[in-house]
Amino acid sequence: MEEIFVPALGMAMDNAVLLEWLKQPGDQVNVGDIVAVIETDKTTLDLPAETSGVLGKHMYAVNDEVPAGNTLCVVLAPGEAEA
């Protein structure tokens, strides 16, 4: 299981806003597929999958403010289930 999370991009970054989901729960994702787009106070950032598998449930909705380090979703390996 791979977690896709909001990276901390600097000492001052506390939160990001989830702008868009590009993949939905149950979608197949491959390495490098952009799963979500977030916005910080300085930039807009695409969040890619780093492993292939099936996207799990979204843990935040579009326009939610997400603390740096928090998981947005997971990519599940074949046969794996979410906790």
MOPAC internal coordinates of N, CA, C and O (Angstrom, degrees):
PM7 1SCF
backbone

  N    0.0000 0     0.00 0     0.00 0    0    0    0
  C    1.4464 1     0.00 0     0.00 0    1    0    0
  C    1.5320 1   107.75 1     0.00 0    2    1    0
  O    1.2310 1   120.76 1   -53.64 1    3    2    1
  N    1.3045 1   116.15 1   126.36 1    3    2    1
  C    1.4617 1   122.15 1   176.63 1    5    3    2
  C    1.5247 1   108.66 1  -107.02 1    6    5    3
  O    1.2310 1   120.81 1   -47.48 1    7    6    5
  N    1.3164 1   116.06 1   132.52 1    7    6    5
  C    1.4611 1   120.85 1   175.05 1    9    7    6
  C    1.5199 1   109.37 1   -91.37 1   10    9    7
  O    1.2310 1   120.86 1   -44.29 1   11   10    9
  N    1.3199 1   115.96 1   135.71 1   11   10    9
  C    1.4575 1   121.29 1   170.94 1   13   11   10
  C    1.5180 1   105.21 1  -105.79 1   14   13   11
  O    1.2310 1   120.81 1   -60.93 1   15   14   13
  N    1.3175 1   116.05 1   119.07 1   15   14   13
  C    1.4590 1   120.33 1  -171.46 1   17   15   14
  C    1.5233 1   111.14 1  -131.26 1   18   17   15
  O    1.2310 1   121.22 1   -12.82 1   19   18   17
  N    1.3285 1   115.27 1   167.18 1   19   18   17
  C    1.4605 1   121.80 1   176.15 1   21   19   18
  C    1.5255 1   107.30 1   -79.80 1   22   21   19
  O    1.2310 1   120.25 1   -64.59 1   23   22   21
  N    1.3330 1   117.12 1   115.41 1   23   22   21
  C    1.4586 1   118.83 1   179.96 1   25   23   22
  C    1.5252 1   111.62 1   -74.33 1   26   25   23
  O    1.2310 1   120.76 1   -31.08 1   27   26   25
  N    1.3141 1   116.16 1   148.92 1   27   26   25
  C    1.4665 1   120.94 1   173.27 1   29   27   26
  C    1.5203 1   106.66 1   -84.13 1   30   29   27
  O    1.2310 1   120.43 1   -65.88 1   31   30   29
  N    1.3184 1   116.79 1   114.12 1   31   30   29
  C    1.4596 1   121.33 1  -174.15 1   33   31   30
  C    1.5175 1   113.60 1   -96.98 1   34   33   31
  O    1.2310 1   120.16 1  -170.69 1   35   34   33
  N    1.2944 1   117.30 1     9.31 1   35   34   33
  C    1.4575 1   120.43 1   179.78 1   37   35   34
  C    1.5096 1   109.82 1   166.52 1   38   37   35
  O    1.2310 1   121.22 1   -11.14 1   39   38   37
  N    1.2997 1   115.28 1   168.86 1   39   38   37
  C    1.4653 1   120.58 1  -177.45 1   41   39   38
  C    1.5241 1   112.35 1   -63.40 1   42   41   39
  O    1.2310 1   120.11 1   148.95 1   43   42   41
  N    1.3236 1   117.40 1   -31.05 1   43   42   41
  C    1.4656 1   120.62 1  -174.54 1   45   43   42
  C    1.5210 1   113.02 1   -89.67 1   46   45   43
  O    1.2310 1   119.45 1   170.51 1   47   46   45
  N    1.3274 1   118.65 1    -9.49 1   47   46   45
  C    1.4555 1   119.97 1  -176.30 1   49   47   46
  C    1.5242 1   110.99 1   -80.94 1   50   49   47
  O    1.2310 1   120.89 1   -61.54 1   51   50   49
  N    1.3217 1   115.90 1   118.46 1   51   50   49
  C    1.4560 1   121.07 1   178.04 1   53   51   50
  C    1.5224 1   112.09 1  -105.52 1   54   53   51
  O    1.2310 1   120.34 1   141.52 1   55   54   53
  N    1.3383 1   116.95 1   -38.48 1   55   54   53
  C    1.4615 1   121.66 1  -173.32 1   57   55   54
  C    1.5197 1   111.34 1  -140.27 1   58   57   55
  O    1.2310 1   121.58 1   -18.41 1   59   58   57
  N    1.3205 1   114.59 1   161.59 1   59   58   57
  C    1.4594 1   122.81 1   171.70 1   61   59   58
  C    1.5187 1   107.13 1  -134.96 1   62   61   59
  O    1.2310 1   120.72 1   -20.75 1   63   62   61
  N    1.3141 1   116.23 1   159.25 1   63   62   61
  C    1.4589 1   121.53 1   175.95 1   65   63   62
  C    1.5240 1   107.79 1  -106.11 1   66   65   63
  O    1.2310 1   120.63 1   -49.55 1   67   66   65
  N    1.3263 1   116.39 1   130.45 1   67   66   65
  C    1.4582 1   121.56 1   177.11 1   69   67   66
  C    1.5244 1   107.72 1   -77.21 1   70   69   67
  O    1.2310 1   120.44 1   -67.50 1   71   70   69
  N    1.3228 1   116.77 1   112.50 1   71   70   69
  C    1.4645 1   121.22 1  -177.12 1   73   71   70
  C    1.5143 1   113.25 1   -86.56 1   74   73   71
  O    1.2310 1   120.65 1   141.34 1   75   74   73
  N    1.3519 1   116.37 1   -38.66 1   75   74   73
  C    1.4577 1   118.41 1  -172.06 1   77   75   74
  C    1.5243 1   110.84 1  -161.52 1   78   77   75
  O    1.2310 1   121.27 1   -38.70 1   79   78   77
  N    1.3291 1   115.18 1   141.30 1   79   78   77
  C    1.4600 1   121.51 1   168.02 1   81   79   78
  C    1.5183 1   107.10 1   -98.18 1   82   81   79
  O    1.2310 1   119.87 1   -53.96 1   83   82   81
  N    1.3197 1   117.86 1   126.04 1   83   82   81
  C    1.4600 1   121.74 1   177.30 1   85   83   82
  C    1.5220 1   112.08 1   -98.15 1   86   85   83
  O    1.2310 1   120.55 1   163.37 1   87   86   85
  N    1.3193 1   116.55 1   -16.63 1   87   86   85
  C    1.4669 1   122.42 1   176.47 1   89   87   86
  C    1.5282 1   108.01 1  -126.68 1   90   89   87
  O    1.2310 1   121.38 1   -32.39 1   91   90   89
  N    1.3179 1   114.97 1   147.61 1   91   90   89
  C    1.4574 1   121.42 1  -178.39 1   93   91   90
  C    1.5319 1   110.29 1  -109.25 1   94   93   91
  O    1.2310 1   120.30 1   -22.60 1   95   94   93
  N    1.3512 1   117.04 1   157.40 1   95   94   93
  C    1.4647 1   119.34 1   177.37 1   97   95   94
  C    1.5314 1   110.80 1   -53.93 1   98   97   95
  O    1.2310 1   121.16 1   -45.50 1   99   98   97
  N    1.3162 1   115.39 1   134.50 1   99   98   97
  C    1.4604 1   121.48 1  -178.68 1  101   99   98
  C    1.5133 1   114.02 1    93.30 1  102  101   99
  O    1.2310 1   120.18 1   166.98 1  103  102  101
  N    1.3527 1   117.27 1   -13.02 1  103  102  101
  C    1.4630 1   120.54 1   178.07 1  105  103  102
  C    1.5220 1   110.51 1   -70.61 1  106  105  103
  O    1.2310 1   120.84 1   -35.94 1  107  106  105
  N    1.3201 1   116.00 1   144.06 1  107  106  105
  C    1.4544 1   121.69 1   171.47 1  109  107  106
  C    1.5213 1   107.61 1   -75.66 1  110  109  107
  O    1.2310 1   120.23 1   -45.98 1  111  110  109
  N    1.3318 1   117.17 1   134.02 1  111  110  109
  C    1.4627 1   121.65 1   175.66 1  113  111  110
  C    1.5248 1   108.92 1  -125.79 1  114  113  111
  O    1.2310 1   121.68 1   -31.27 1  115  114  113
  N    1.3095 1   114.39 1   148.73 1  115  114  113
  C    1.4579 1   121.58 1   177.90 1  117  115  114
  C    1.5160 1   109.09 1  -117.74 1  118  117  115
  O    1.2310 1   120.74 1   -19.18 1  119  118  117
  N    1.3158 1   116.19 1   160.82 1  119  118  117
  C    1.4594 1   121.17 1   178.15 1  121  119  118
  C    1.5295 1   108.98 1   -51.99 1  122  121  119
  O    1.2310 1   120.97 1   -51.20 1  123  122  121
  N    1.3199 1   115.75 1   128.80 1  123  122  121
  C    1.4567 1   121.12 1   178.17 1  125  123  122
  C    1.5155 1   115.33 1    92.46 1  126  125  123
  O    1.2310 1   119.79 1   165.69 1  127  126  125
  N    1.3460 1   118.00 1   -14.31 1  127  126  125
  C    1.4710 1   119.60 1   176.70 1  129  127  126
  C    1.5194 1   109.59 1   -62.53 1  130  129  127
  O    1.2310 1   120.22 1   -45.23 1  131  130  129
  N    1.3244 1   117.18 1   134.77 1  131  130  129
  C    1.4537 1   121.30 1   176.64 1  133  131  130
  C    1.5291 1   107.92 1   -79.42 1  134  133  131
  O    1.2310 1   121.12 1   -56.97 1  135  134  133
  N    1.3147 1   115.46 1   123.03 1  135  134  133
  C    1.4630 1   122.10 1  -175.81 1  137  135  134
  C    1.5248 1   111.00 1   -96.26 1  138  137  135
  O    1.2310 1   120.41 1   139.63 1  139  138  137
  N    1.3403 1   116.81 1   -40.37 1  139  138  137
  C    1.4630 1   121.13 1  -176.20 1  141  139  138
  C    1.5219 1   109.66 1  -149.50 1  142  141  139
  O    1.2310 1   121.36 1   -17.64 1  143  142  141
  N    1.3368 1   115.01 1   162.36 1  143  142  141
  C    1.4630 1   122.00 1   176.48 1  145  143  142
  C    1.5228 1   107.33 1  -124.69 1  146  145  143
  O    1.2310 1   120.97 1   -49.76 1  147  146  145
  N    1.3441 1   115.75 1   130.24 1  147  146  145
  C    1.4685 1   120.65 1   178.22 1  149  147  146
  C    1.5243 1   109.49 1  -121.48 1  150  149  147
  O    1.2310 1   121.23 1   -18.81 1  151  150  149
  N    1.3169 1   115.25 1   161.19 1  151  150  149
  C    1.4625 1   121.11 1   177.12 1  153  151  150
  C    1.5195 1   108.68 1  -128.22 1  154  153  151
  O    1.2310 1   121.14 1   -50.10 1  155  154  153
  N    1.3314 1   115.42 1   129.90 1  155  154  153
  C    1.4603 1   121.21 1   174.16 1  157  155  154
  C    1.5246 1   107.10 1  -104.27 1  158  157  155
  O    1.2310 1   120.35 1     3.25 1  159  158  157
  N    1.3045 1   116.94 1  -176.75 1  159  158  157
  C    1.4609 1   118.97 1   178.49 1  161  159  158
  C    1.5266 1   112.14 1   -69.65 1  162  161  159
  O    1.2310 1   119.73 1   167.73 1  163  162  161
  N    1.3414 1   118.12 1   -12.27 1  163  162  161
  C    1.4637 1   120.81 1  -177.12 1  165  163  162
  C    1.5240 1   115.09 1  -118.85 1  166  165  163
  O    1.2310 1   119.44 1   159.38 1  167  166  165
  N    1.3402 1   118.67 1   -20.62 1  167  166  165
  C    1.4626 1   119.83 1  -172.33 1  169  167  166
  C    1.5227 1   111.90 1  -157.70 1  170  169  167
  O    1.2310 1   121.31 1   -14.46 1  171  170  169
  N    1.3166 1   115.09 1   165.54 1  171  170  169
  C    1.4629 1   123.07 1   170.45 1  173  171  170
  C    1.5198 1   106.42 1  -107.62 1  174  173  171
  O    1.2310 1   120.50 1   -42.98 1  175  174  173
  N    1.3272 1   116.66 1   137.02 1  175  174  173
  C    1.4575 1   120.70 1  -171.83 1  177  175  174
  C    1.5217 1   110.88 1  -134.03 1  178  177  175
  O    1.2310 1   120.82 1   -48.46 1  179  178  177
  N    1.3433 1   116.03 1   131.54 1  179  178  177
  C    1.4616 1   122.46 1   172.84 1  181  179  178
  C    1.5265 1   108.21 1   -84.83 1  182  181  179
  O    1.2310 1   120.52 1   -43.75 1  183  182  181
  N    1.3280 1   116.61 1   136.25 1  183  182  181
  C    1.4730 1   120.90 1   178.03 1  185  183  182
  C    1.5246 1   109.24 1  -108.96 1  186  185  183
  O    1.2310 1   120.12 1   -68.55 1  187  186  185
  N    1.3428 1   117.38 1   111.45 1  187  186  185
  C    1.4612 1   120.70 1  -177.97 1  189  187  186
  C    1.5244 1   112.51 1   -92.48 1  190  189  187
  O    1.2310 1   121.59 1   -20.45 1  191  190  189
  N    1.3323 1   114.56 1   159.55 1  191  190  189
  C    1.4624 1   120.97 1   170.16 1  193  191  190
  C    1.5246 1   107.80 1   -78.63 1  194  193  191
  O    1.2310 1   120.47 1   -42.02 1  195  194  193
  N    1.3146 1   116.72 1   137.98 1  195  194  193
  C    1.4603 1   120.68 1   178.11 1  197  195  194
  C    1.5194 1   111.95 1  -102.27 1  198  197  195
  O    1.2310 1   120.75 1   174.93 1  199  198  197
  N    1.3401 1   116.17 1    -5.07 1  199  198  197
  C    1.4647 1   121.72 1   173.10 1  201  199  198
  C    1.5219 1   107.99 1  -138.05 1  202  201  199
  O    1.2310 1   120.86 1   -17.37 1  203  202  201
  N    1.3167 1   115.96 1   162.63 1  203  202  201
  C    1.4622 1   120.97 1   176.48 1  205  203  202
  C    1.5140 1   109.40 1   -92.89 1  206  205  203
  O    1.2310 1   120.74 1   -29.89 1  207  206  205
  N    1.3227 1   116.20 1   150.11 1  207  206  205
  C    1.4503 1   121.09 1   178.12 1  209  207  206
  C    1.5132 1   110.31 1   163.28 1  210  209  207
  O    1.2310 1   120.99 1    28.96 1  211  210  209
  N    1.3204 1   115.71 1  -151.04 1  211  210  209
  C    1.4631 1   122.67 1  -178.95 1  213  211  210
  C    1.5194 1   108.31 1  -114.51 1  214  213  211
  O    1.2310 1   120.63 1   -47.12 1  215  214  213
  N    1.3236 1   116.39 1   132.88 1  215  214  213
  C    1.4571 1   120.55 1  -179.32 1  217  215  214
  C    1.5282 1   110.70 1   -71.73 1  218  217  215
  O    1.2310 1   121.27 1   -47.29 1  219  218  217
  N    1.3207 1   115.18 1   132.71 1  219  218  217
  C    1.4625 1   121.29 1   176.12 1  221  219  218
  C    1.5216 1   111.00 1   -82.98 1  222  221  219
  O    1.2310 1   120.96 1    10.62 1  223  222  221
  N    1.3301 1   115.77 1  -169.38 1  223  222  221
  C    1.4705 1   120.20 1  -176.19 1  225  223  222
  C    1.5297 1   111.28 1   -68.05 1  226  225  223
  O    1.2310 1   121.64 1   -28.67 1  227  226  225
  N    1.3156 1   114.48 1   151.33 1  227  226  225
  C    1.4666 1   121.54 1   174.16 1  229  227  226
  C    1.5234 1   108.03 1   -75.62 1  230  229  227
  O    1.2310 1   120.25 1   -47.48 1  231  230  229
  N    1.3081 1   117.13 1   132.52 1  231  230  229
  C    1.4626 1   120.85 1   179.76 1  233  231  230
  C    1.5182 1   112.27 1   -96.42 1  234  233  231
  O    1.2310 1   120.50 1   170.63 1  235  234  233
  N    1.3396 1   116.65 1    -9.37 1  235  234  233
  C    1.4649 1   122.40 1   177.05 1  237  235  234
  C    1.5176 1   108.61 1  -138.83 1  238  237  235
  O    1.2310 1   120.93 1   -23.95 1  239  238  237
  N    1.3228 1   115.83 1   156.05 1  239  238  237
  C    1.4584 1   122.13 1   177.71 1  241  239  238
  C    1.5278 1   109.85 1  -100.35 1  242  241  239
  O    1.2310 1   120.79 1   -19.92 1  243  242  241
  N    1.3203 1   116.10 1   160.08 1  243  242  241
  C    1.4601 1   121.62 1   175.65 1  245  243  242
  C    1.5286 1   108.98 1   -54.81 1  246  245  243
  O    1.2310 1   120.90 1   -41.39 1  247  246  245
  N    1.3087 1   115.89 1   138.61 1  247  246  245
  C    1.4714 1   126.13 1  -178.60 1  249  247  246
  C    1.5293 1   113.91 1    78.92 1  250  249  247
  O    1.2310 1   119.79 1   179.03 1  251  250  249
  N    1.3338 1   118.00 1    -0.97 1  251  250  249
  C    1.4640 1   120.18 1   174.72 1  253  251  250
  C    1.5253 1   109.44 1   -70.95 1  254  253  251
  O    1.2310 1   120.91 1   -34.80 1  255  254  253
  N    1.3239 1   115.87 1   145.20 1  255  254  253
  C    1.4564 1   121.70 1   171.60 1  257  255  254
  C    1.5234 1   107.00 1   -88.52 1  258  257  255
  O    1.2310 1   120.75 1   -53.34 1  259  258  257
  N    1.3356 1   116.17 1   126.66 1  259  258  257
  C    1.4587 1   122.18 1  -174.23 1  261  259  258
  C    1.5268 1   108.96 1  -118.64 1  262  261  259
  O    1.2310 1   119.81 1   -55.04 1  263  262  261
  N    1.3216 1   117.97 1   124.96 1  263  262  261
  C    1.4667 1   120.30 1   177.64 1  265  263  262
  C    1.5290 1   111.73 1   -64.42 1  266  265  263
  O    1.2310 1   120.64 1   -36.89 1  267  266  265
  N    1.3226 1   116.39 1   143.11 1  267  266  265
  C    1.4618 1   121.45 1   176.54 1  269  267  266
  C    1.5201 1   109.30 1   -55.81 1  270  269  267
  O    1.2310 1   120.78 1   -44.03 1  271  270  269
  N    1.3171 1   116.12 1   135.97 1  271  270  269
  C    1.4558 1   122.06 1  -179.90 1  273  271  270
  C    1.5102 1   114.06 1    94.00 1  274  273  271
  O    1.2310 1   119.89 1   165.25 1  275  274  273
  N    1.3388 1   117.81 1   -14.75 1  275  274  273
  C    1.4616 1   119.63 1  -179.17 1  277  275  274
  C    1.5242 1   111.94 1   -77.85 1  278  277  275
  O    1.2310 1   120.99 1   -34.31 1  279  278  277
  N    1.3266 1   115.70 1   145.69 1  279  278  277
  C    1.4594 1   122.96 1   179.45 1  281  279  278
  C    1.5211 1   110.20 1   -78.25 1  282  281  279
  O    1.2310 1   120.85 1   -48.81 1  283  282  281
  N    1.3399 1   115.99 1   131.19 1  283  282  281
  C    1.4645 1   121.74 1   176.40 1  285  283  282
  C    1.5257 1   111.42 1   -89.53 1  286  285  283
  O    1.2310 1   120.88 1   142.48 1  287  286  285
  N    1.3404 1   115.93 1   -37.52 1  287  286  285
  C    1.4597 1   122.12 1  -179.24 1  289  287  286
  C    1.5267 1   107.68 1  -169.26 1  290  289  287
  O    1.2310 1   120.74 1    -1.70 1  291  290  289
  N    1.3118 1   116.18 1   178.30 1  291  290  289
  C    1.4649 1   121.00 1   176.82 1  293  291  290
  C    1.5282 1   109.17 1  -129.52 1  294  293  291
  O    1.2310 1   121.13 1   -23.50 1  295  294  293
  N    1.3250 1   115.45 1   156.50 1  295  294  293
  C    1.4609 1   122.47 1   171.26 1  297  295  294
  C    1.5186 1   106.53 1  -108.25 1  298  297  295
  O    1.2310 1   120.96 1   -57.88 1  299  298  297
  N    1.3219 1   115.77 1   122.12 1  299  298  297
  C    1.4704 1   121.89 1  -175.85 1  301  299  298
  C    1.5226 1   111.13 1   -95.29 1  302  301  299
  O    1.2310 1   120.89 1   -41.29 1  303  302  301
  N    1.3054 1   115.90 1   138.71 1  303  302  301
  C    1.4642 1   122.11 1   174.58 1  305  303  302
  C    1.5265 1   108.65 1   -75.70 1  306  305  303
  O    1.2310 1   119.68 1   -18.58 1  307  306  305
  N    1.3434 1   118.21 1   161.42 1  307  306  305
  C    1.4686 1   120.28 1   177.99 1  309  307  306
  C    1.5290 1   111.54 1   -53.60 1  310  309  307
  O    1.2310 1   120.84 1   -49.59 1  311  310  309
  N    1.3217 1   116.00 1   130.41 1  311  310  309
  C    1.4595 1   122.34 1   178.84 1  313  311  310
  C    1.5233 1   114.58 1    81.77 1  314  313  311
  O    1.2310 1   120.09 1   175.28 1  315  314  313
  N    1.3074 1   117.44 1    -4.72 1  315  314  313
  C    1.4613 1   121.44 1  -178.52 1  317  315  314
  C    1.5282 1   109.78 1   -86.33 1  318  317  315
  O    1.2310 1   120.57 1   -34.43 1  319  318  317
  N    1.3329 1   116.51 1   145.57 1  319  318  317
  C    1.4594 1   122.05 1   177.66 1  321  319  318
  C    1.5226 1   109.60 1  -119.09 1  322  321  319
  O    1.2310 1   120.80 1   -27.12 1  323  322  321
  N    1.3240 1   116.07 1   152.88 1  323  322  321
  C    1.4770 1   119.95 1   177.10 1  325  323  322
  C    1.5178 1   110.02 1   -71.43 1  326  325  323
  O    1.2310 1   121.54 1   -31.50 1  327  326  325
  N    1.3225 1   114.65 1   148.50 1  327  326  325
  C    1.4599 1   119.82 1   178.06 1  329  327  326
  C    1.5178 1   110.40 1   -75.40 1  330  329  327
  O    1.2310 1   120.10 1   180.00 1  331  330  329

